[in-house]
Amino acid sequence: MPQTPGCHEPGGRSKGRGSLVARIEGAALYELVGWRDAVVAPDACAGIRPAEARENLLMLLSDDGRHGVAHWPAARNPTAVCDLGWLVGVDPRALFDFSGSRVRRSHTHAERLRTVRSLDVALLDLCAQAEGVPVWRLLGGEARPTVPAYDSTLYFEDLVSDESGPEHVVARAHQAIARGHRRLKIKVGRGHKWMEWPACTERDVEVALAVREAVGPKVELMVDANGGYTDYIEDAADFLTETACCRFVWAEEMVAGYQVAGLKAALKARGLEIPLAGGEGASTAAWCRESWPSVPLDVLQMDMCATGFLEWLEIADFACEHGLRIAPHNFGTQLGVAASLHLGKAVAEYLYCETDDSRFDAYRLPGFVLAAGEFSVPDSPGLGVVIEDPRDPPPA
């Protein structure tokens, strides 16, 4: 894993055209339907899913015609209810403290913003537009010129049909490389639901080695078991031993959280030091403080859309204090990619942005360009997400 730089040193926030007060006048929530290049093959926990992508788009509308956007994770839970009526008539900048080198929640509104952490993505989109600066400026300034990313579409393509094999996972790897990626994450853990032991581990090894051989030594690889090796710590260690030549950047969710320390000990006994990643089911800095070091993760992966910007800044502070790295979980949401890239632009502890092949006609991300595994992040005001009106002709 690349060396951890020093703790983030936020850059100054440029003052923009923030003299006029614009207030929120409403909110709208849309379920968008997009597409993928192919069906989502099984992973350790889920079966085949269609080549259809869905995005929950939250739009906060201000009375000056601007809108702030975010992926709204609460919409995934049909019983989740969140009253946003309190925002009507509020200047979004009044919800935050901009007095320091990076934005924080205002004392008056901190509890409400902590309760719905993902809301600050759309709110800070509006604030940054009012200031005439990109969101990453509010988060602390430029920590790096471009943001490294990885592709996470290599699932169990070998199990889609009786005719499928490891070569179908390799084909997905080549597709990701063609899209501009130089880092790939491979799903493993076939023994959790789909194959008998020990054949499952042998297949995991076969696929990982096949991908490494196909993409060559310069492409970075990581592996994700979705907890598929839970209660099989020695098998997980065997897998990582037999694939040591793959030089994984990290091994993600190989086992349940309470077994992470045991897996680390098993790897150490084999002379291996492979960073362990996880935490995507969590969304707070409090979880980090309570769980580490009894769950000694090296890479923290809270879900980008459920965690929001300001909680991630607190998690990054925790990571800095303990010599850890962050790599937000994100799948199936391009709004989440945009938010994650702004975070990565501003935070030194940030490692890589997780991306996939989902796409949506409802909006564009101009200025977010992937080349040789690195994303450029625009310096246009706000998040830089352009909402498309279906009545308008497509751009030339």
N, C-alpha and C positions, 0 to 999 in steps of 0.2 A: 504494500500500500504506500502511496506517496507520503513523504514526510509531512507532518503537521507543521504549518507555518505558525508564526507567533499569533497571539490573540488578536482578534480583529481591531483595527485602528480606524474607526469611522472617519470618513472624510466630511468636509463641511457641506452643509445644505445650501444650495443656491436659492436666493430669494427671487421669486418670479412675480407674475402678475397676480398677487394675492390681496390686492387692496379692496376689491369688491367682495361683498358677502353674498354667497349663493347658498340657498337652503334646500334641503331634501324635501321634495313634494310627493314622493310616492315610491313604491317598490313593485317590481314585477318578477314573476318566476316562470320560467319556460322549461319544458322538457324537450330537448333537442335530440333528433335522431340523425346519426351520421353513419359512417361505414369504415370498414377495415379492409386490408388486402386479402384476408382469408378468415375462416372461422378461427376462434380461439380454441386451440387443442386443450385436452385435459391438463391439469396440474395435480399435485398431490391430494388436493381437497375437492376439486370441482371437475365436472365432466365437460363435454364439448359445448361451447357457447357460440351463438351465431356471429356472422361477419357483420354485425350491426353494433354501432357504438351509441351510447346514450350519455347526454350531458345535461346536468341541471343548472341552467343559467339564471343567476340572480342579477337583476339590474336595479340599482338605486338611481332614481331620476332626480336631478336638481332643477331648480326653477330657472337656471340660465341655459338649459338645453343640454347640459352634460349628463353623462351616465357613468356610474362606476359598476364594474362587473366582477363576479366571482363564481366559481363552482359552488353550489349549495349542497353540502353533504347531508343536511337534515332531510332533504327530499328523498333520500334513499330509504328512510324509515317512515312508512305511511302513518304511524302513530305520533310522529314528532310534530309538535306545534310550537311555533315561535312567533310571537307578536312583535312586528317591526313598526307598529304604529307610533311608538315613542320617538322614532326618528323624524317624523314629519315636522317640518318647520325648523329643524336643527341645522346649523352650519356644521358640516362634518369636521372642520378643523377645530371646533370647540371640544371635540371628544378626545383630543390628543394633546400631549405636551411636546412642543417643538423647541423647547428652550435649550436642549443639549445638542450634542453632535448627531444624535439619531432620535427618531420619534419614540415616544412612550405613550401609554394610556394616560389620560388625564385622571387625577385623583377622583374627581367627581363621578366619572363614568366608568372607572376601572372594573367594578363588579359586573356591570351589564356586558361589557366587552369581553370579560373573561368567561361569562356564561355562554356566549355564542362566539367562540374564538374565530371562526371562519369569516365572520362579518367584517373584520378589519381589512380584508383584501379589497372588497368593493369600496369601503369607506376611504381607504388610503389611495385608491385609484382616483376618487373624486378630489381628495386633498392635493395630490400631486398635480392633477390637471389645473387646479386653482392656483398653485404655485408656479406652474409652467415648468415642472421638472419631472423626470422619470421617477417611478416609485423607488427604485434602488437608491436614489439620492436620499430619500427620507429614511431609508433603512440603515444608512451609514456611509454612503459614498462608494467609490470604486475599489473593491478588493482585488480585482483581476480584470484584464481587458476582455476576455471571453470566458464562457462558462462550459466546462467539460460535461458531456452527457453520455448516457448509455442506452442501448435498446433492450427492452424486456419482453420480446415477443417469441422467444424460443421456449416453447412448451413441450408437451409430450406428443409432438407430431408423429412420432413412431407408433403411437397407439390409436390413431384416428380410425384406422381400418386394418383388416387382416393383411392387406398388401403394404402397409406402411412400415418403415424402418428408420434407423438412425439417419439415413441419407435425407430424409424429409426434414429433420431438425437442421441438418447442414444446409439444406436449401433455404430455410428461413434465415440462417446466419448470413448467407450470401445476399439475400434481399436487404437485410439491415445494413450491410456494408455498402450496398449500392445506394441506400438512402443517405449515406454520409457518415455512418457510425464507425467508430474505431474501438468501441467497448460494447460487450455483449453479456447479457445475463442468461444463464441456462437453468431451466427448471429441472429439479431432480426430486427424489422421494417417491418413486413409483411403487414402492412396497406398501405405502399407506393404504391404498385402495385398489390398485390395478394389477399388481404382479405378486407372485409368491417370492418369499425369501429362500435362498440368497440370489435368485435370478434377477430380482429387482435391482439389487446393488450392482450386479454385473452389467446390467443394461445402463444404469446411471453412469458407470465408469466408461462403458463403450461409447455412449453419446458424447460425454465430455471430451474424451480423447479424439473422437472423430471431428468435433467442432474445432478443437485446437489445431489439428493437422490441416483442416481445410482453410482456416483463416490465417494461419502463420503465426510467428512468434511476436509480431508487433502489435497485434490486437489484444487488448486487455479483456480478461474474462472474469466473471463472478458467477456464483452459483446460489440458487435459492430453492430450499426444500419445502417451504410452506409448512414447516413442522413435521414433515413426512418421516423423519428419523426419530421422532419422539419415542422414548423407551428403548431405543436401539443405539445407544451412545457409541458402543464399540463398532457397530456397523458404519455409523457416520464417520468415525475416525478412520476406519478401513477405507471408506470411499475417498476421503480427503488424502490419505496416504497414497493410494493407487493413482490419484490424479495430481500429485504434487507437481508434476511437470507442466501442468496447466497454469501454475502460478496465479491462482485466484486472488483477485484484489480483496475479496471478502467471501465468506460463506454465510449465507443469510438464512435465518430461521431453520437451522438444521434440526433442532430439537426444541422442546418447550422451554420457556424461560427459566424454569427452576432447574433445568438440566444443563444450562449453558456452562456453569462452572465445571461440571463433570466432563463435558466435552473438551473444555480447555485443558483440563488435567490429562485427558486421554491423548490429546494432540501433543502436549508437552512430553509425555512419556515416549512418544514416537519421534521426538526431535523436531516437531513441526510448530511453526508459529504462523497461523492463518487468522487474520482478523475476523471476528464474528460480528455479524450485523443483525439487527432486529429492532422491535419496538413499534412496528407499523400499526399495531392495534391500540397504541397509546396516543395521547395528544397533548400532554402537559409536561412542563418542567418539573412539576411535583412528582410525577411518575419516575422521572430520572433520579431525583434525589432519594426517593424511597426504595427504588429497585437496585440501584448500583451502589456498592459493588457486589451484592449477592447475585445479581444478574450481570456479570462483567462483560457487557458488550463493548466492542471497540468502535462500532459505527452505529449511530442512532438514526432510526428511520421512521419517525412519526409521520403519519399521513399529512401531506401538504395541505389538502383542502379542509381537513378537520381541525388542523392545528392553527392555521392562520399565521400572519407575519410576526406579530409581537410575541406570541408564545414561542415561536421558533427562535427569535432573538434571545430569549431567556434560556432556551435549550442550548443555543450556541455558546452562551456564556458558561453554562455547565460543562459543555464539551471542552471549552478552552481550559477551564480550571483543572480538568482531569486528563488532559492529553488525548481526547477522543476526537472523532470526526462526525459530521452529519451528512446524510444523504436522504432527503425526504422521499417517502413512498408516494408514488403517483401512478395511477393506471386508468386509462380510458377517459381522461379529461385533459383537453388541450388548454383549458383555462388554468388548470393546475400546473401544466408545464410552464406557462407564462409566469405565473406567480413564483414557481420554484426557481426559474431562471433569474428573476429579479432578486430573490433571496441570495442565490449563488453569486450574483454580481457583487453583492455588498458584504458578504460574510466569509472571512478567511477559513473558518473551520469547515465550510461546505466542500464536499468531495465531488459528487456527480449528480446530474439531473436525470431522473428516470423518465423515459419517453417510450411511446409505443406507436402503432400505425393508425390510430383512430384519427378521423378527420370530420369536419363539420362545415356545411355550407353557410351556416348562420353568421359566421364571423371569420375574419382574417387576422393573421399575426404578422403584419409587415415589419421587417427589420429583424425578426427572429430567424436567423439564417444558420443552418447547420452545415459545416464544412470540416472535413477531417476530424470529426468527433467533437468539435467545439461549436457552441452557439454564440453568435453575436446577439447582444441585447440592445434594443434601440434606446436612444436618449430622448425620444418623443415624450411629451407630458403623459403622466399616468402609467398604466400597465402597457399601453400600446396595442390594445385589442380593438379592432375595428368591427363594429356590428354591421352586418349586411342586411339591408332592406330588400326582401325578395322582389319588390316592385322596381328596384334599380337594376340597370344593366350591369353585368360583371365588368370589372376593370379591364382595360385593354392590355 
